């Protein structure tokens, strides 16, 4: 293995066999769901489920067959700790098994987004029950939150094919808060700002805006379709930094997901990619030569 970074990640994190104390909480969290006989109506987005044929599903079966496995939950918990991640974004909360894995025993703030209100409600109940106060749960389709939501922070624009402004930046006063949907032009927003922030209103051009907050870890586990996966990757790229990691679940789910994974691996900003057979991990370490690894965990 040529990369010292990947060698350390594999030997000290992937293959760490110690019993860390957060594992007990994760076991209890899972056990509580396996004992939960309630049924909920699940609203599927994207590719749907390969396990369930009905929208009405028992929580116990969802936890057993559709949630992150105990082994993967422990790995995700270790990854957060090993990489010293302080902020994480998750697309696809489901029942919160993966969310809990990131949050348990770690000094991290997890923002998680779930499209289905019913499963989000169950996840929220369990976050409170197990004292996971470092989780912020948002309910709605992912695209709803892939927009600018700023308060006293810097906003950036990116050049688009319709002639948007490149690297346009401005500050919004600390006392103001404003949201711009993903079709708002930065040029128009800037013009409105010249007349006072109170006059800023969404316009309709094809410029894309996305969350400007930087995340250390991004866990993409929602819409298992090629186009959606590539869209999330592109929209979230400006939220990563040199030491961030993006984790894509079910990269071999379908031919389309495998094609998406190949395109993500080939992206010029991706320097290290790791195929663990279920997850695909990508790192953006500019100091490294581009390398790809296949590692069974």
Buried (B, 14 or more C-beta within 10 A) or exposed (E): EEBEBBEEBBEEBBEBEEEBEBBEBBEEBBEBBBEBEEBBEBEEBBBBBEEBEEBEBBBBBBBBEBBBEBEBBBBBBBBBBBBEBBBBBBBBBBBBBBBBBBBBBBEBBBBBBBBBEBBBBBBBBBBEEBEBEBBEBEBEBBBEBBBBBBEEEEBBBBEBEEEBBEEBEBEBEEEEEBEBBBBBBBBBBBEBBEEEBEEBEBBEBEBBBBBBEEBBBBBBBBBBBBEBBBBBBEBBBBBBEEBBBBBBBBBEBBEBBBEBBEBBBEBEEBBBBBBBEBBBBBBBBEEBEEBBBEBEB
